[in-house]
């Protein structure tokens, strides 16, 4: 049985991008995380130790976005998903979406979004 834990529209200030000015000035990034896990035991026990601590997931995501630097959103989202899997053994699959509203292209658009899906290896 699989359950889902979601953290939506987290907002962080980071220094990611291909261009030097993006890495110097920084900008807002919006992150969604969806986690699949078997949480039956937590549902039965009402015990935090039996579930995915979403405060911890939030803090880990915040730390990565705000304190590490990546050129590509692909690398940022992939790294966040990998750290969630590494640090939360109950998580079977992590989907991370990173949105960048201030993209350096001459176009009218709301944002660019990259999604990484990583699954626990058997």
Phi and psi restraints in degrees (range 20) as a CNS / XPLOR table:
assign (resid 1 and name C) (resid 2 and name N)
       (resid 2 and name CA) (resid 2 and name C) 1.0 -122.7 20.0 2
assign (resid 2 and name N) (resid 2 and name CA)
       (resid 2 and name C) (resid 3 and name N) 1.0 139.3 20.0 2
assign (resid 2 and name C) (resid 3 and name N)
       (resid 3 and name CA) (resid 3 and name C) 1.0 -118.0 20.0 2
assign (resid 3 and name N) (resid 3 and name CA)
       (resid 3 and name C) (resid 4 and name N) 1.0 167.8 20.0 2
assign (resid 3 and name C) (resid 4 and name N)
       (resid 4 and name CA) (resid 4 and name C) 1.0 -127.9 20.0 2
assign (resid 4 and name N) (resid 4 and name CA)
       (resid 4 and name C) (resid 5 and name N) 1.0 135.3 20.0 2
assign (resid 4 and name C) (resid 5 and name N)
       (resid 5 and name CA) (resid 5 and name C) 1.0 -116.1 20.0 2
assign (resid 5 and name N) (resid 5 and name CA)
       (resid 5 and name C) (resid 6 and name N) 1.0 128.7 20.0 2
assign (resid 5 and name C) (resid 6 and name N)
       (resid 6 and name CA) (resid 6 and name C) 1.0 -127.1 20.0 2
assign (resid 6 and name N) (resid 6 and name CA)
       (resid 6 and name C) (resid 7 and name N) 1.0 138.4 20.0 2
assign (resid 6 and name C) (resid 7 and name N)
       (resid 7 and name CA) (resid 7 and name C) 1.0 -120.3 20.0 2
assign (resid 7 and name N) (resid 7 and name CA)
       (resid 7 and name C) (resid 8 and name N) 1.0 120.4 20.0 2
assign (resid 7 and name C) (resid 8 and name N)
       (resid 8 and name CA) (resid 8 and name C) 1.0 -114.4 20.0 2
assign (resid 8 and name N) (resid 8 and name CA)
       (resid 8 and name C) (resid 9 and name N) 1.0 139.2 20.0 2
assign (resid 8 and name C) (resid 9 and name N)
       (resid 9 and name CA) (resid 9 and name C) 1.0 56.7 20.0 2
assign (resid 9 and name N) (resid 9 and name CA)
       (resid 9 and name C) (resid 10 and name N) 1.0 41.8 20.0 2
assign (resid 9 and name C) (resid 10 and name N)
       (resid 10 and name CA) (resid 10 and name C) 1.0 -70.0 20.0 2
assign (resid 10 and name N) (resid 10 and name CA)
       (resid 10 and name C) (resid 11 and name N) 1.0 138.8 20.0 2
assign (resid 10 and name C) (resid 11 and name N)
       (resid 11 and name CA) (resid 11 and name C) 1.0 -117.3 20.0 2
assign (resid 11 and name N) (resid 11 and name CA)
       (resid 11 and name C) (resid 12 and name N) 1.0 126.0 20.0 2
assign (resid 11 and name C) (resid 12 and name N)
       (resid 12 and name CA) (resid 12 and name C) 1.0 -134.8 20.0 2
assign (resid 12 and name N) (resid 12 and name CA)
       (resid 12 and name C) (resid 13 and name N) 1.0 158.1 20.0 2
assign (resid 12 and name C) (resid 13 and name N)
       (resid 13 and name CA) (resid 13 and name C) 1.0 -107.7 20.0 2
assign (resid 13 and name N) (resid 13 and name CA)
       (resid 13 and name C) (resid 14 and name N) 1.0 119.5 20.0 2
assign (resid 13 and name C) (resid 14 and name N)
       (resid 14 and name CA) (resid 14 and name C) 1.0 -134.1 20.0 2
assign (resid 14 and name N) (resid 14 and name CA)
       (resid 14 and name C) (resid 15 and name N) 1.0 175.1 20.0 2
assign (resid 14 and name C) (resid 15 and name N)
       (resid 15 and name CA) (resid 15 and name C) 1.0 -124.9 20.0 2
assign (resid 15 and name N) (resid 15 and name CA)
       (resid 15 and name C) (resid 16 and name N) 1.0 66.2 20.0 2
assign (resid 15 and name C) (resid 16 and name N)
       (resid 16 and name CA) (resid 16 and name C) 1.0 -118.2 20.0 2
assign (resid 16 and name N) (resid 16 and name CA)
       (resid 16 and name C) (resid 17 and name N) 1.0 143.3 20.0 2
assign (resid 16 and name C) (resid 17 and name N)
       (resid 17 and name CA) (resid 17 and name C) 1.0 154.8 20.0 2
assign (resid 17 and name N) (resid 17 and name CA)
       (resid 17 and name C) (resid 18 and name N) 1.0 162.2 20.0 2
assign (resid 17 and name C) (resid 18 and name N)
       (resid 18 and name CA) (resid 18 and name C) 1.0 -75.7 20.0 2
assign (resid 18 and name N) (resid 18 and name CA)
       (resid 18 and name C) (resid 19 and name N) 1.0 -34.8 20.0 2
assign (resid 18 and name C) (resid 19 and name N)
       (resid 19 and name CA) (resid 19 and name C) 1.0 -88.7 20.0 2
assign (resid 19 and name N) (resid 19 and name CA)
       (resid 19 and name C) (resid 20 and name N) 1.0 144.0 20.0 2
assign (resid 19 and name C) (resid 20 and name N)
       (resid 20 and name CA) (resid 20 and name C) 1.0 -57.5 20.0 2
assign (resid 20 and name N) (resid 20 and name CA)
       (resid 20 and name C) (resid 21 and name N) 1.0 -40.1 20.0 2
assign (resid 20 and name C) (resid 21 and name N)
       (resid 21 and name CA) (resid 21 and name C) 1.0 -63.9 20.0 2
assign (resid 21 and name N) (resid 21 and name CA)
       (resid 21 and name C) (resid 22 and name N) 1.0 -29.7 20.0 2
assign (resid 21 and name C) (resid 22 and name N)
       (resid 22 and name CA) (resid 22 and name C) 1.0 -68.0 20.0 2
assign (resid 22 and name N) (resid 22 and name CA)
       (resid 22 and name C) (resid 23 and name N) 1.0 -38.1 20.0 2
assign (resid 22 and name C) (resid 23 and name N)
       (resid 23 and name CA) (resid 23 and name C) 1.0 -77.8 20.0 2
assign (resid 23 and name N) (resid 23 and name CA)
       (resid 23 and name C) (resid 24 and name N) 1.0 -19.2 20.0 2
assign (resid 23 and name C) (resid 24 and name N)
       (resid 24 and name CA) (resid 24 and name C) 1.0 -90.5 20.0 2
assign (resid 24 and name N) (resid 24 and name CA)
       (resid 24 and name C) (resid 25 and name N) 1.0 -45.6 20.0 2
assign (resid 24 and name C) (resid 25 and name N)
       (resid 25 and name CA) (resid 25 and name C) 1.0 -84.2 20.0 2
assign (resid 25 and name N) (resid 25 and name CA)
       (resid 25 and name C) (resid 26 and name N) 1.0 -34.7 20.0 2
assign (resid 25 and name C) (resid 26 and name N)
       (resid 26 and name CA) (resid 26 and name C) 1.0 74.1 20.0 2
assign (resid 26 and name N) (resid 26 and name CA)
       (resid 26 and name C) (resid 27 and name N) 1.0 174.8 20.0 2
assign (resid 26 and name C) (resid 27 and name N)
       (resid 27 and name CA) (resid 27 and name C) 1.0 -170.8 20.0 2
assign (resid 27 and name N) (resid 27 and name CA)
       (resid 27 and name C) (resid 28 and name N) 1.0 174.5 20.0 2
assign (resid 27 and name C) (resid 28 and name N)
       (resid 28 and name CA) (resid 28 and name C) 1.0 -78.4 20.0 2
assign (resid 28 and name N) (resid 28 and name CA)
       (resid 28 and name C) (resid 29 and name N) 1.0 144.5 20.0 2
assign (resid 28 and name C) (resid 29 and name N)
       (resid 29 and name CA) (resid 29 and name C) 1.0 -129.2 20.0 2
assign (resid 29 and name N) (resid 29 and name CA)
       (resid 29 and name C) (resid 30 and name N) 1.0 140.5 20.0 2
assign (resid 29 and name C) (resid 30 and name N)
       (resid 30 and name CA) (resid 30 and name C) 1.0 -111.5 20.0 2
assign (resid 30 and name N) (resid 30 and name CA)
       (resid 30 and name C) (resid 31 and name N) 1.0 131.2 20.0 2
assign (resid 30 and name C) (resid 31 and name N)
       (resid 31 and name CA) (resid 31 and name C) 1.0 -128.8 20.0 2
assign (resid 31 and name N) (resid 31 and name CA)
       (resid 31 and name C) (resid 32 and name N) 1.0 133.9 20.0 2
assign (resid 31 and name C) (resid 32 and name N)
       (resid 32 and name CA) (resid 32 and name C) 1.0 -115.6 20.0 2
assign (resid 32 and name N) (resid 32 and name CA)
       (resid 32 and name C) (resid 33 and name N) 1.0 140.9 20.0 2
assign (resid 32 and name C) (resid 33 and name N)
       (resid 33 and name CA) (resid 33 and name C) 1.0 -129.2 20.0 2
assign (resid 33 and name N) (resid 33 and name CA)
       (resid 33 and name C) (resid 34 and name N) 1.0 128.5 20.0 2
assign (resid 33 and name C) (resid 34 and name N)
       (resid 34 and name CA) (resid 34 and name C) 1.0 -119.8 20.0 2
assign (resid 34 and name N) (resid 34 and name CA)
       (resid 34 and name C) (resid 35 and name N) 1.0 127.3 20.0 2
assign (resid 34 and name C) (resid 35 and name N)
       (resid 35 and name CA) (resid 35 and name C) 1.0 -121.2 20.0 2
assign (resid 35 and name N) (resid 35 and name CA)
       (resid 35 and name C) (resid 36 and name N) 1.0 134.1 20.0 2
assign (resid 35 and name C) (resid 36 and name N)
       (resid 36 and name CA) (resid 36 and name C) 1.0 -106.4 20.0 2
assign (resid 36 and name N) (resid 36 and name CA)
       (resid 36 and name C) (resid 37 and name N) 1.0 132.4 20.0 2
assign (resid 36 and name C) (resid 37 and name N)
       (resid 37 and name CA) (resid 37 and name C) 1.0 -158.8 20.0 2
assign (resid 37 and name N) (resid 37 and name CA)
       (resid 37 and name C) (resid 38 and name N) 1.0 156.3 20.0 2
assign (resid 37 and name C) (resid 38 and name N)
       (resid 38 and name CA) (resid 38 and name C) 1.0 -85.7 20.0 2
assign (resid 38 and name N) (resid 38 and name CA)
       (resid 38 and name C) (resid 39 and name N) 1.0 108.1 20.0 2
assign (resid 38 and name C) (resid 39 and name N)
       (resid 39 and name CA) (resid 39 and name C) 1.0 -113.6 20.0 2
assign (resid 39 and name N) (resid 39 and name CA)
       (resid 39 and name C) (resid 40 and name N) 1.0 23.5 20.0 2
assign (resid 39 and name C) (resid 40 and name N)
       (resid 40 and name CA) (resid 40 and name C) 1.0 -56.6 20.0 2
assign (resid 40 and name N) (resid 40 and name CA)
       (resid 40 and name C) (resid 41 and name N) 1.0 -44.9 20.0 2
assign (resid 40 and name C) (resid 41 and name N)
       (resid 41 and name CA) (resid 41 and name C) 1.0 -61.1 20.0 2
assign (resid 41 and name N) (resid 41 and name CA)
       (resid 41 and name C) (resid 42 and name N) 1.0 -39.1 20.0 2
assign (resid 41 and name C) (resid 42 and name N)
       (resid 42 and name CA) (resid 42 and name C) 1.0 -65.6 20.0 2
assign (resid 42 and name N) (resid 42 and name CA)
       (resid 42 and name C) (resid 43 and name N) 1.0 -39.5 20.0 2
assign (resid 42 and name C) (resid 43 and name N)
       (resid 43 and name CA) (resid 43 and name C) 1.0 -63.6 20.0 2
assign (resid 43 and name N) (resid 43 and name CA)
       (resid 43 and name C) (resid 44 and name N) 1.0 -35.0 20.0 2
assign (resid 43 and name C) (resid 44 and name N)
       (resid 44 and name CA) (resid 44 and name C) 1.0 -80.7 20.0 2
assign (resid 44 and name N) (resid 44 and name CA)
       (resid 44 and name C) (resid 45 and name N) 1.0 -37.4 20.0 2
assign (resid 44 and name C) (resid 45 and name N)
       (resid 45 and name CA) (resid 45 and name C) 1.0 -96.4 20.0 2
assign (resid 45 and name N) (resid 45 and name CA)
       (resid 45 and name C) (resid 46 and name N) 1.0 -21.6 20.0 2
assign (resid 45 and name C) (resid 46 and name N)
       (resid 46 and name CA) (resid 46 and name C) 1.0 58.7 20.0 2
assign (resid 46 and name N) (resid 46 and name CA)
       (resid 46 and name C) (resid 47 and name N) 1.0 37.8 20.0 2
assign (resid 46 and name C) (resid 47 and name N)
       (resid 47 and name CA) (resid 47 and name C) 1.0 -114.8 20.0 2
assign (resid 47 and name N) (resid 47 and name CA)
       (resid 47 and name C) (resid 48 and name N) 1.0 124.0 20.0 2
assign (resid 47 and name C) (resid 48 and name N)
       (resid 48 and name CA) (resid 48 and name C) 1.0 -57.8 20.0 2
assign (resid 48 and name N) (resid 48 and name CA)
       (resid 48 and name C) (resid 49 and name N) 1.0 -31.1 20.0 2
assign (resid 48 and name C) (resid 49 and name N)
       (resid 49 and name CA) (resid 49 and name C) 1.0 -67.1 20.0 2
assign (resid 49 and name N) (resid 49 and name CA)
       (resid 49 and name C) (resid 50 and name N) 1.0 -14.6 20.0 2
assign (resid 49 and name C) (resid 50 and name N)
       (resid 50 and name CA) (resid 50 and name C) 1.0 -100.6 20.0 2
assign (resid 50 and name N) (resid 50 and name CA)
       (resid 50 and name C) (resid 51 and name N) 1.0 10.3 20.0 2
assign (resid 50 and name C) (resid 51 and name N)
       (resid 51 and name CA) (resid 51 and name C) 1.0 -134.4 20.0 2
assign (resid 51 and name N) (resid 51 and name CA)
       (resid 51 and name C) (resid 52 and name N) 1.0 -173.2 20.0 2
assign (resid 51 and name C) (resid 52 and name N)
       (resid 52 and name CA) (resid 52 and name C) 1.0 -95.5 20.0 2
assign (resid 52 and name N) (resid 52 and name CA)
       (resid 52 and name C) (resid 53 and name N) 1.0 118.5 20.0 2
assign (resid 52 and name C) (resid 53 and name N)
       (resid 53 and name CA) (resid 53 and name C) 1.0 -75.7 20.0 2
assign (resid 53 and name N) (resid 53 and name CA)
       (resid 53 and name C) (resid 54 and name N) 1.0 102.3 20.0 2
assign (resid 53 and name C) (resid 54 and name N)
       (resid 54 and name CA) (resid 54 and name C) 1.0 -70.8 20.0 2
assign (resid 54 and name N) (resid 54 and name CA)
       (resid 54 and name C) (resid 55 and name N) 1.0 -20.4 20.0 2
assign (resid 54 and name C) (resid 55 and name N)
       (resid 55 and name CA) (resid 55 and name C) 1.0 -65.8 20.0 2
assign (resid 55 and name N) (resid 55 and name CA)
       (resid 55 and name C) (resid 56 and name N) 1.0 -40.9 20.0 2
assign (resid 55 and name C) (resid 56 and name N)
       (resid 56 and name CA) (resid 56 and name C) 1.0 -64.8 20.0 2
assign (resid 56 and name N) (resid 56 and name CA)
       (resid 56 and name C) (resid 57 and name N) 1.0 -43.4 20.0 2
assign (resid 56 and name C) (resid 57 and name N)
       (resid 57 and name CA) (resid 57 and name C) 1.0 -60.3 20.0 2
assign (resid 57 and name N) (resid 57 and name CA)
       (resid 57 and name C) (resid 58 and name N) 1.0 -44.3 20.0 2
assign (resid 57 and name C) (resid 58 and name N)
       (resid 58 and name CA) (resid 58 and name C) 1.0 -59.0 20.0 2
assign (resid 58 and name N) (resid 58 and name CA)
       (resid 58 and name C) (resid 59 and name N) 1.0 -49.7 20.0 2
assign (resid 58 and name C) (resid 59 and name N)
       (resid 59 and name CA) (resid 59 and name C) 1.0 -63.4 20.0 2
assign (resid 59 and name N) (resid 59 and name CA)
       (resid 59 and name C) (resid 60 and name N) 1.0 -38.4 20.0 2
assign (resid 59 and name C) (resid 60 and name N)
       (resid 60 and name CA) (resid 60 and name C) 1.0 -67.2 20.0 2
assign (resid 60 and name N) (resid 60 and name CA)
       (resid 60 and name C) (resid 61 and name N) 1.0 -41.6 20.0 2
assign (resid 60 and name C) (resid 61 and name N)
       (resid 61 and name CA) (resid 61 and name C) 1.0 -63.6 20.0 2
assign (resid 61 and name N) (resid 61 and name CA)
       (resid 61 and name C) (resid 62 and name N) 1.0 -46.1 20.0 2
assign (resid 61 and name C) (resid 62 and name N)
       (resid 62 and name CA) (resid 62 and name C) 1.0 -57.5 20.0 2
assign (resid 62 and name N) (resid 62 and name CA)
       (resid 62 and name C) (resid 63 and name N) 1.0 -46.0 20.0 2
assign (resid 62 and name C) (resid 63 and name N)
       (resid 63 and name CA) (resid 63 and name C) 1.0 -60.7 20.0 2
assign (resid 63 and name N) (resid 63 and name CA)
       (resid 63 and name C) (resid 64 and name N) 1.0 -43.5 20.0 2
assign (resid 63 and name C) (resid 64 and name N)
       (resid 64 and name CA) (resid 64 and name C) 1.0 -66.5 20.0 2
assign (resid 64 and name N) (resid 64 and name CA)
       (resid 64 and name C) (resid 65 and name N) 1.0 -48.8 20.0 2
assign (resid 64 and name C) (resid 65 and name N)
       (resid 65 and name CA) (resid 65 and name C) 1.0 -65.0 20.0 2
assign (resid 65 and name N) (resid 65 and name CA)
       (resid 65 and name C) (resid 66 and name N) 1.0 -40.8 20.0 2
assign (resid 65 and name C) (resid 66 and name N)
       (resid 66 and name CA) (resid 66 and name C) 1.0 -88.5 20.0 2
assign (resid 66 and name N) (resid 66 and name CA)
       (resid 66 and name C) (resid 67 and name N) 1.0 -20.6 20.0 2
assign (resid 66 and name C) (resid 67 and name N)
       (resid 67 and name CA) (resid 67 and name C) 1.0 -118.9 20.0 2
assign (resid 67 and name N) (resid 67 and name CA)
       (resid 67 and name C) (resid 68 and name N) 1.0 -5.3 20.0 2
assign (resid 67 and name C) (resid 68 and name N)
       (resid 68 and name CA) (resid 68 and name C) 1.0 -116.3 20.0 2
assign (resid 68 and name N) (resid 68 and name CA)
       (resid 68 and name C) (resid 69 and name N) 1.0 164.1 20.0 2
assign (resid 68 and name C) (resid 69 and name N)
       (resid 69 and name CA) (resid 69 and name C) 1.0 -129.4 20.0 2
assign (resid 69 and name N) (resid 69 and name CA)
       (resid 69 and name C) (resid 70 and name N) 1.0 133.4 20.0 2
assign (resid 69 and name C) (resid 70 and name N)
       (resid 70 and name CA) (resid 70 and name C) 1.0 -132.5 20.0 2
assign (resid 70 and name N) (resid 70 and name CA)
       (resid 70 and name C) (resid 71 and name N) 1.0 148.0 20.0 2
assign (resid 70 and name C) (resid 71 and name N)
       (resid 71 and name CA) (resid 71 and name C) 1.0 -77.5 20.0 2
assign (resid 71 and name N) (resid 71 and name CA)
       (resid 71 and name C) (resid 72 and name N) 1.0 -39.2 20.0 2
assign (resid 71 and name C) (resid 72 and name N)
       (resid 72 and name CA) (resid 72 and name C) 1.0 -109.8 20.0 2
assign (resid 72 and name N) (resid 72 and name CA)
       (resid 72 and name C) (resid 73 and name N) 1.0 140.8 20.0 2
assign (resid 72 and name C) (resid 73 and name N)
       (resid 73 and name CA) (resid 73 and name C) 1.0 -62.1 20.0 2
assign (resid 73 and name N) (resid 73 and name CA)
       (resid 73 and name C) (resid 74 and name N) 1.0 -30.5 20.0 2
assign (resid 73 and name C) (resid 74 and name N)
       (resid 74 and name CA) (resid 74 and name C) 1.0 -59.6 20.0 2
assign (resid 74 and name N) (resid 74 and name CA)
       (resid 74 and name C) (resid 75 and name N) 1.0 -44.3 20.0 2
assign (resid 74 and name C) (resid 75 and name N)
       (resid 75 and name CA) (resid 75 and name C) 1.0 -69.1 20.0 2
assign (resid 75 and name N) (resid 75 and name CA)
       (resid 75 and name C) (resid 76 and name N) 1.0 -40.7 20.0 2
assign (resid 75 and name C) (resid 76 and name N)
       (resid 76 and name CA) (resid 76 and name C) 1.0 -61.9 20.0 2
assign (resid 76 and name N) (resid 76 and name CA)
       (resid 76 and name C) (resid 77 and name N) 1.0 -50.9 20.0 2
assign (resid 76 and name C) (resid 77 and name N)
       (resid 77 and name CA) (resid 77 and name C) 1.0 -66.3 20.0 2
assign (resid 77 and name N) (resid 77 and name CA)
       (resid 77 and name C) (resid 78 and name N) 1.0 -38.8 20.0 2
assign (resid 77 and name C) (resid 78 and name N)
       (resid 78 and name CA) (resid 78 and name C) 1.0 -63.5 20.0 2
assign (resid 78 and name N) (resid 78 and name CA)
       (resid 78 and name C) (resid 79 and name N) 1.0 -41.2 20.0 2
assign (resid 78 and name C) (resid 79 and name N)
       (resid 79 and name CA) (resid 79 and name C) 1.0 -67.6 20.0 2
assign (resid 79 and name N) (resid 79 and name CA)
       (resid 79 and name C) (resid 80 and name N) 1.0 -43.1 20.0 2
assign (resid 79 and name C) (resid 80 and name N)
       (resid 80 and name CA) (resid 80 and name C) 1.0 -59.7 20.0 2
assign (resid 80 and name N) (resid 80 and name CA)
       (resid 80 and name C) (resid 81 and name N) 1.0 -47.5 20.0 2
assign (resid 80 and name C) (resid 81 and name N)
       (resid 81 and name CA) (resid 81 and name C) 1.0 -60.9 20.0 2
assign (resid 81 and name N) (resid 81 and name CA)
       (resid 81 and name C) (resid 82 and name N) 1.0 -41.3 20.0 2
assign (resid 81 and name C) (resid 82 and name N)
       (resid 82 and name CA) (resid 82 and name C) 1.0 -65.0 20.0 2
assign (resid 82 and name N) (resid 82 and name CA)
       (resid 82 and name C) (resid 83 and name N) 1.0 -40.5 20.0 2
assign (resid 82 and name C) (resid 83 and name N)
       (resid 83 and name CA) (resid 83 and name C) 1.0 -66.7 20.0 2
assign (resid 83 and name N) (resid 83 and name CA)
       (resid 83 and name C) (resid 84 and name N) 1.0 -38.0 20.0 2
assign (resid 83 and name C) (resid 84 and name N)
       (resid 84 and name CA) (resid 84 and name C) 1.0 -61.5 20.0 2
assign (resid 84 and name N) (resid 84 and name CA)
       (resid 84 and name C) (resid 85 and name N) 1.0 -45.8 20.0 2
assign (resid 84 and name C) (resid 85 and name N)
       (resid 85 and name CA) (resid 85 and name C) 1.0 -63.2 20.0 2
assign (resid 85 and name N) (resid 85 and name CA)
       (resid 85 and name C) (resid 86 and name N) 1.0 -39.3 20.0 2
assign (resid 85 and name C) (resid 86 and name N)
       (resid 86 and name CA) (resid 86 and name C) 1.0 -67.0 20.0 2
assign (resid 86 and name N) (resid 86 and name CA)
       (resid 86 and name C) (resid 87 and name N) 1.0 -39.4 20.0 2
assign (resid 86 and name C) (resid 87 and name N)
       (resid 87 and name CA) (resid 87 and name C) 1.0 -95.1 20.0 2
assign (resid 87 and name N) (resid 87 and name CA)
       (resid 87 and name C) (resid 88 and name N) 1.0 -11.0 20.0 2
assign (resid 87 and name C) (resid 88 and name N)
       (resid 88 and name CA) (resid 88 and name C) 1.0 -128.5 20.0 2
assign (resid 88 and name N) (resid 88 and name CA)
       (resid 88 and name C) (resid 89 and name N) 1.0 91.2 20.0 2
assign (resid 88 and name C) (resid 89 and name N)
       (resid 89 and name CA) (resid 89 and name C) 1.0 -62.8 20.0 2
assign (resid 89 and name N) (resid 89 and name CA)
       (resid 89 and name C) (resid 90 and name N) 1.0 -20.7 20.0 2
assign (resid 89 and name C) (resid 90 and name N)
       (resid 90 and name CA) (resid 90 and name C) 1.0 -75.2 20.0 2
assign (resid 90 and name N) (resid 90 and name CA)
       (resid 90 and name C) (resid 91 and name N) 1.0 -21.3 20.0 2
assign (resid 90 and name C) (resid 91 and name N)
       (resid 91 and name CA) (resid 91 and name C) 1.0 -73.5 20.0 2
assign (resid 91 and name N) (resid 91 and name CA)
       (resid 91 and name C) (resid 92 and name N) 1.0 124.4 20.0 2
assign (resid 91 and name C) (resid 92 and name N)
       (resid 92 and name CA) (resid 92 and name C) 1.0 -92.0 20.0 2
assign (resid 92 and name N) (resid 92 and name CA)
       (resid 92 and name C) (resid 93 and name N) 1.0 -32.5 20.0 2
assign (resid 92 and name C) (resid 93 and name N)
       (resid 93 and name CA) (resid 93 and name C) 1.0 -149.1 20.0 2
assign (resid 93 and name N) (resid 93 and name CA)
       (resid 93 and name C) (resid 94 and name N) 1.0 137.4 20.0 2
assign (resid 93 and name C) (resid 94 and name N)
       (resid 94 and name CA) (resid 94 and name C) 1.0 -123.7 20.0 2
assign (resid 94 and name N) (resid 94 and name CA)
       (resid 94 and name C) (resid 95 and name N) 1.0 125.1 20.0 2
assign (resid 94 and name C) (resid 95 and name N)
       (resid 95 and name CA) (resid 95 and name C) 1.0 -112.5 20.0 2
assign (resid 95 and name N) (resid 95 and name CA)
       (resid 95 and name C) (resid 96 and name N) 1.0 124.5 20.0 2
assign (resid 95 and name C) (resid 96 and name N)
       (resid 96 and name CA) (resid 96 and name C) 1.0 -124.7 20.0 2
assign (resid 96 and name N) (resid 96 and name CA)
       (resid 96 and name C) (resid 97 and name N) 1.0 124.2 20.0 2
assign (resid 96 and name C) (resid 97 and name N)
       (resid 97 and name CA) (resid 97 and name C) 1.0 -112.3 20.0 2
assign (resid 97 and name N) (resid 97 and name CA)
       (resid 97 and name C) (resid 98 and name N) 1.0 128.4 20.0 2
assign (resid 97 and name C) (resid 98 and name N)
       (resid 98 and name CA) (resid 98 and name C) 1.0 -118.3 20.0 2
assign (resid 98 and name N) (resid 98 and name CA)
       (resid 98 and name C) (resid 99 and name N) 1.0 127.0 20.0 2
assign (resid 98 and name C) (resid 99 and name N)
       (resid 99 and name CA) (resid 99 and name C) 1.0 -111.6 20.0 2
assign (resid 99 and name N) (resid 99 and name CA)
       (resid 99 and name C) (resid 100 and name N) 1.0 138.0 20.0 2
assign (resid 99 and name C) (resid 100 and name N)
       (resid 100 and name CA) (resid 100 and name C) 1.0 -124.4 20.0 2
assign (resid 100 and name N) (resid 100 and name CA)
       (resid 100 and name C) (resid 101 and name N) 1.0 105.1 20.0 2
assign (resid 100 and name C) (resid 101 and name N)
       (resid 101 and name CA) (resid 101 and name C) 1.0 -77.5 20.0 2
assign (resid 101 and name N) (resid 101 and name CA)
       (resid 101 and name C) (resid 102 and name N) 1.0 -26.7 20.0 2
assign (resid 101 and name C) (resid 102 and name N)
       (resid 102 and name CA) (resid 102 and name C) 1.0 -102.9 20.0 2
assign (resid 102 and name N) (resid 102 and name CA)
       (resid 102 and name C) (resid 103 and name N) 1.0 76.9 20.0 2
assign (resid 102 and name C) (resid 103 and name N)
       (resid 103 and name CA) (resid 103 and name C) 1.0 -91.4 20.0 2
assign (resid 103 and name N) (resid 103 and name CA)
       (resid 103 and name C) (resid 104 and name N) 1.0 141.2 20.0 2
assign (resid 103 and name C) (resid 104 and name N)
       (resid 104 and name CA) (resid 104 and name C) 1.0 -84.2 20.0 2
assign (resid 104 and name N) (resid 104 and name CA)
       (resid 104 and name C) (resid 105 and name N) 1.0 62.4 20.0 2
assign (resid 104 and name C) (resid 105 and name N)
       (resid 105 and name CA) (resid 105 and name C) 1.0 -133.9 20.0 2
assign (resid 105 and name N) (resid 105 and name CA)
       (resid 105 and name C) (resid 106 and name N) 1.0 151.9 20.0 2
assign (resid 105 and name C) (resid 106 and name N)
       (resid 106 and name CA) (resid 106 and name C) 1.0 -84.0 20.0 2
assign (resid 106 and name N) (resid 106 and name CA)
       (resid 106 and name C) (resid 107 and name N) 1.0 83.1 20.0 2
assign (resid 106 and name C) (resid 107 and name N)
       (resid 107 and name CA) (resid 107 and name C) 1.0 -156.3 20.0 2
assign (resid 107 and name N) (resid 107 and name CA)
       (resid 107 and name C) (resid 108 and name N) 1.0 154.1 20.0 2
assign (resid 107 and name C) (resid 108 and name N)
       (resid 108 and name CA) (resid 108 and name C) 1.0 -96.4 20.0 2
assign (resid 108 and name N) (resid 108 and name CA)
       (resid 108 and name C) (resid 109 and name N) 1.0 109.1 20.0 2
assign (resid 108 and name C) (resid 109 and name N)
       (resid 109 and name CA) (resid 109 and name C) 1.0 -156.7 20.0 2
assign (resid 109 and name N) (resid 109 and name CA)
       (resid 109 and name C) (resid 110 and name N) 1.0 158.3 20.0 2
assign (resid 109 and name C) (resid 110 and name N)
       (resid 110 and name CA) (resid 110 and name C) 1.0 -75.4 20.0 2
assign (resid 110 and name N) (resid 110 and name CA)
       (resid 110 and name C) (resid 111 and name N) 1.0 -44.3 20.0 2
assign (resid 110 and name C) (resid 111 and name N)
       (resid 111 and name CA) (resid 111 and name C) 1.0 -171.5 20.0 2
assign (resid 111 and name N) (resid 111 and name CA)
       (resid 111 and name C) (resid 112 and name N) 1.0 167.6 20.0 2
assign (resid 111 and name C) (resid 112 and name N)
       (resid 112 and name CA) (resid 112 and name C) 1.0 -108.6 20.0 2
assign (resid 112 and name N) (resid 112 and name CA)
       (resid 112 and name C) (resid 113 and name N) 1.0 139.3 20.0 2
assign (resid 112 and name C) (resid 113 and name N)
       (resid 113 and name CA) (resid 113 and name C) 1.0 -130.8 20.0 2
assign (resid 113 and name N) (resid 113 and name CA)
       (resid 113 and name C) (resid 114 and name N) 1.0 137.7 20.0 2
assign (resid 113 and name C) (resid 114 and name N)
       (resid 114 and name CA) (resid 114 and name C) 1.0 -124.0 20.0 2
assign (resid 114 and name N) (resid 114 and name CA)
       (resid 114 and name C) (resid 115 and name N) 1.0 137.3 20.0 2
assign (resid 114 and name C) (resid 115 and name N)
       (resid 115 and name CA) (resid 115 and name C) 1.0 -119.8 20.0 2
assign (resid 115 and name N) (resid 115 and name CA)
       (resid 115 and name C) (resid 116 and name N) 1.0 130.8 20.0 2
assign (resid 115 and name C) (resid 116 and name N)
       (resid 116 and name CA) (resid 116 and name C) 1.0 -116.9 20.0 2
assign (resid 116 and name N) (resid 116 and name CA)
       (resid 116 and name C) (resid 117 and name N) 1.0 133.6 20.0 2
assign (resid 116 and name C) (resid 117 and name N)
       (resid 117 and name CA) (resid 117 and name C) 1.0 -120.9 20.0 2
assign (resid 117 and name N) (resid 117 and name CA)
       (resid 117 and name C) (resid 118 and name N) 1.0 121.0 20.0 2
assign (resid 117 and name C) (resid 118 and name N)
       (resid 118 and name CA) (resid 118 and name C) 1.0 -126.5 20.0 2
assign (resid 118 and name N) (resid 118 and name CA)
       (resid 118 and name C) (resid 119 and name N) 1.0 138.6 20.0 2
assign (resid 118 and name C) (resid 119 and name N)
       (resid 119 and name CA) (resid 119 and name C) 1.0 -116.3 20.0 2
assign (resid 119 and name N) (resid 119 and name CA)
       (resid 119 and name C) (resid 120 and name N) 1.0 149.4 20.0 2
assign (resid 119 and name C) (resid 120 and name N)
       (resid 120 and name CA) (resid 120 and name C) 1.0 -65.7 20.0 2
assign (resid 120 and name N) (resid 120 and name CA)
       (resid 120 and name C) (resid 121 and name N) 1.0 132.5 20.0 2
assign (resid 120 and name C) (resid 121 and name N)
       (resid 121 and name CA) (resid 121 and name C) 1.0 -79.6 20.0 2
assign (resid 121 and name N) (resid 121 and name CA)
       (resid 121 and name C) (resid 122 and name N) 1.0 139.1 20.0 2
